[in-house]
């Protein structure tokens, strides 16, 4: 009989002078684990405010009995309300990925490009959709229209097609998966992608601090904020 799940989270501002990521890890009344990561956008003040508003509103909705879809809308509404009447916060927003884990089943919802990984003996798999332009750019490379190097360094690669900004959301990824006994889940901001997927998988068994240190060891000049929440079974 598999044990229940436990979680651990951490973050680093990377090469940025400020932290725009927010995260939460909560044990709910029914024993489920809720993990939420939001990556803010809109400058130092705006990004940090938007990500915190989104995470706090999402958690409050779930703790009040809301569904994942309802919690996402609550987060979106909170960002809109937070920017109202504040020109300095105009245009702020955040990506958001949330995971609800109970027993052998995980459910998730996400908007933006913050990745959610499943790591097991079968390898690593990103479970949620990427709402940036990266998948379209990679498709051009796959068709031979641009080189792999051009795709990797494309200036529009990280442009978001959707974010939690208080406007109607047209791109929302939702899913559910039954988990094997050796599953490990990583909920991240996109700063973790200074490592490729094989490198992320190689560090998945380590404490979150070890994965973040591996990201920082790449010494990326423009290293983004990085946040990681790891969910695994208790021994």
C-alpha positions as CSV (number, residue, x, y, z in Angstrom):
1,X,0.0,0.0,0.0
2,X,1.6,3.3,-1.1
3,X,2.1,5.9,1.6
4,X,0.6,9.3,1.5
5,X,2.3,12.2,-0.3
6,X,4.7,14.8,1.1
7,X,5.9,18.0,-0.5
8,X,8.9,20.4,-0.3
9,X,9.4,23.8,-2.1
10,X,12.0,26.4,-2.6
11,X,13.1,29.3,-4.8
12,X,15.9,31.6,-5.8
13,X,15.9,34.9,-7.6
14,X,18.6,33.7,-10.1
15,X,20.4,36.6,-11.8
16,X,17.5,38.9,-11.4
17,X,17.6,41.7,-8.8
18,X,14.1,40.8,-7.5
19,X,11.8,37.8,-7.0
20,X,8.5,37.7,-9.0
21,X,7.6,34.0,-8.4
22,X,5.2,33.0,-5.6
23,X,4.3,29.5,-4.4
24,X,2.2,27.7,-1.9
25,X,2.0,24.1,-0.6
26,X,-1.0,23.2,1.5
27,X,-2.3,20.0,3.1
28,X,-6.1,20.1,2.8
29,X,-8.7,18.9,5.3
30,X,-9.2,15.7,3.2
31,X,-5.5,14.9,3.2
32,X,-4.9,16.0,-0.3
33,X,-1.8,18.1,-1.2
34,X,-2.3,21.4,-3.1
35,X,0.7,22.9,-4.8
36,X,0.6,26.2,-6.7
37,X,3.3,28.2,-8.5
38,X,2.9,31.6,-10.2
39,X,5.5,33.4,-12.2
40,X,4.8,37.2,-12.2
41,X,5.2,39.6,-15.1
42,X,4.9,43.3,-15.4
43,X,8.0,44.6,-13.8
44,X,9.4,44.4,-10.3
45,X,6.4,45.6,-8.4
46,X,3.7,44.4,-10.8
47,X,5.0,40.9,-11.2
48,X,5.5,40.2,-7.6
49,X,2.1,41.6,-6.7
50,X,0.3,39.6,-9.4
51,X,1.9,36.3,-8.6
52,X,1.1,36.7,-4.8
53,X,-2.5,37.8,-5.5
54,X,-3.0,34.8,-7.9
55,X,-1.6,32.2,-5.5
56,X,-3.4,33.5,-2.4
57,X,-6.8,33.7,-4.2
58,X,-6.3,30.3,-5.7
59,X,-5.5,28.6,-2.3
60,X,-8.4,30.5,-0.6
61,X,-10.8,29.2,-3.2
62,X,-9.7,25.6,-2.9
63,X,-9.7,25.7,0.9
64,X,-13.3,27.0,0.6
65,X,-14.3,24.0,-1.5
66,X,-13.9,25.4,-4.9
67,X,-12.9,23.4,-8.0
68,X,-9.6,23.9,-9.8
69,X,-11.4,25.8,-12.5
70,X,-13.2,28.0,-10.0
71,X,-10.0,28.7,-8.2
72,X,-8.3,29.8,-11.4
73,X,-11.1,32.3,-12.1
74,X,-10.8,33.6,-8.5
75,X,-7.0,34.1,-9.2
76,X,-7.8,35.9,-12.4
77,X,-10.4,38.1,-10.7
78,X,-7.9,38.9,-7.9
79,X,-5.3,40.1,-10.3
80,X,-7.8,42.4,-12.1
81,X,-9.0,43.8,-8.8
82,X,-5.4,44.3,-7.6
83,X,-4.5,46.4,-10.7
84,X,-7.7,48.5,-10.6
85,X,-7.0,52.2,-10.2
86,X,-3.3,51.7,-9.9
87,X,-1.5,52.8,-13.1
88,X,1.8,51.5,-11.8
89,X,0.4,48.0,-11.9
90,X,-1.2,48.2,-15.3
91,X,-0.5,45.2,-17.4
92,X,0.7,43.0,-14.5
93,X,-0.1,39.3,-14.6
94,X,1.3,35.8,-13.9
95,X,1.5,32.3,-15.2
96,X,-0.1,29.8,-12.9
97,X,0.2,26.0,-12.5
98,X,-1.7,24.2,-9.7
99,X,-1.7,20.5,-8.7
100,X,-4.1,18.7,-6.5
101,X,-2.8,15.3,-5.4
102,X,-4.8,12.6,-3.5
103,X,-4.1,8.9,-3.4
104,X,-3.1,7.6,-6.8
105,X,-4.6,10.5,-8.8
106,X,-3.2,13.9,-9.6
107,X,-5.3,16.7,-11.2
108,X,-3.8,20.0,-12.5
109,X,-4.8,23.2,-14.1
110,X,-2.4,25.8,-15.7
111,X,-2.1,29.0,-17.7
112,X,1.2,30.1,-19.2
113,X,4.5,28.4,-19.5
114,X,5.4,27.2,-16.0
115,X,6.1,23.5,-16.4
116,X,4.7,20.5,-14.5
117,X,6.8,17.4,-14.7
118,X,6.1,13.7,-13.9
119,X,9.4,11.8,-13.2
120,X,9.4,8.0,-12.8
121,X,11.3,5.0,-13.9
122,X,9.9,5.5,-17.4
123,X,11.6,8.9,-17.6
124,X,10.4,12.5,-17.5
125,X,7.2,13.9,-19.1
126,X,5.8,17.5,-19.0
127,X,2.2,17.0,-18.2
128,X,0.8,20.5,-18.9
129,X,0.7,22.5,-22.1
130,X,3.2,25.3,-22.8
131,X,1.2,28.5,-23.6
132,X,4.3,30.4,-24.9
133,X,5.4,30.6,-28.6
134,X,8.1,27.9,-27.9
135,X,6.1,24.9,-29.2
136,X,5.4,26.7,-32.5
137,X,9.0,27.7,-32.9
138,X,10.1,24.2,-32.2
139,X,7.7,23.0,-34.8
140,X,9.3,25.2,-37.4
141,X,12.7,23.6,-36.5
142,X,11.2,20.1,-36.8
143,X,10.0,21.0,-40.3
144,X,13.5,22.2,-41.2
145,X,12.4,25.8,-41.7
146,X,14.8,27.0,-39.1
147,X,17.7,25.3,-37.3
148,X,17.6,23.9,-33.8
149,X,20.0,26.6,-32.7
150,X,17.8,29.3,-34.2
151,X,14.8,27.8,-32.4
152,X,16.6,27.6,-29.1
153,X,17.7,31.3,-29.3
154,X,14.6,32.7,-31.0
155,X,13.8,36.1,-29.4
156,X,10.1,35.3,-29.3
157,X,10.5,32.0,-27.7
158,X,9.3,33.1,-24.2
159,X,6.4,35.3,-25.5
160,X,3.3,34.2,-23.7
161,X,0.1,33.4,-25.5
162,X,-1.9,33.5,-22.3
163,X,-1.5,34.6,-18.7
164,X,-3.6,35.4,-15.6
165,X,-4.1,39.2,-16.1
166,X,-7.7,39.7,-15.3
167,X,-8.9,39.3,-18.8
168,X,-11.0,36.3,-20.1
169,X,-8.8,33.2,-20.3
170,X,-8.9,31.4,-23.7
171,X,-6.0,29.0,-23.1
172,X,-6.4,26.8,-20.1
173,X,-4.8,23.4,-19.7
174,X,-6.5,20.9,-17.4
175,X,-5.7,17.2,-16.8
176,X,-5.9,14.1,-14.6
177,X,-3.5,11.2,-14.3
178,X,-3.3,8.0,-12.4
179,X,0.2,7.7,-10.9
180,X,2.6,4.7,-10.6
181,X,4.2,3.8,-7.3
182,X,7.6,5.5,-8.1
183,X,6.1,8.8,-9.4
184,X,7.7,12.1,-8.4
185,X,6.1,15.4,-9.4
186,X,7.8,18.7,-10.0
187,X,5.8,22.0,-10.2
188,X,8.1,24.8,-11.4
189,X,8.5,28.2,-12.8
190,X,10.1,28.3,-16.2
191,X,13.5,29.4,-14.7
192,X,14.1,25.7,-14.1
193,X,14.4,25.2,-17.9
194,X,18.0,26.4,-17.9
195,X,18.4,22.6,-17.5
196,X,17.1,20.3,-20.1
197,X,14.6,17.6,-19.2
198,X,17.2,14.9,-18.8
199,X,19.1,17.1,-16.3
200,X,16.0,17.9,-14.4
201,X,15.1,14.2,-14.1
202,X,18.6,13.4,-12.9
203,X,18.2,15.8,-10.0
204,X,14.6,14.9,-9.2
205,X,15.6,12.4,-6.4
206,X,17.5,15.1,-4.6
207,X,16.1,17.7,-2.2
208,X,14.6,20.8,-4.0
209,X,17.7,22.7,-2.9
210,X,19.8,20.4,-5.1
211,X,17.8,20.9,-8.2
212,X,17.8,24.7,-7.7
213,X,21.6,24.6,-7.2
214,X,22.0,22.7,-10.4
215,X,20.0,25.4,-12.2
216,X,22.2,28.1,-10.8
217,X,25.4,26.1,-11.7
218,X,24.6,26.6,-15.4
219,X,25.6,30.2,-14.7
220,X,23.1,31.6,-17.2
221,X,23.8,35.3,-17.6
222,X,20.0,36.0,-17.7
223,X,18.9,33.3,-15.2
224,X,15.3,33.9,-14.4
225,X,13.7,33.4,-11.0
226,X,13.4,29.7,-10.3
227,X,10.8,28.1,-8.1
228,X,10.3,24.3,-7.6
229,X,7.8,22.3,-5.5
230,X,8.5,18.6,-5.3
231,X,5.8,16.0,-4.4
232,X,6.7,12.5,-3.6
233,X,5.5,9.6,-1.5
234,X,6.4,9.3,2.1
235,X,8.7,6.4,2.9
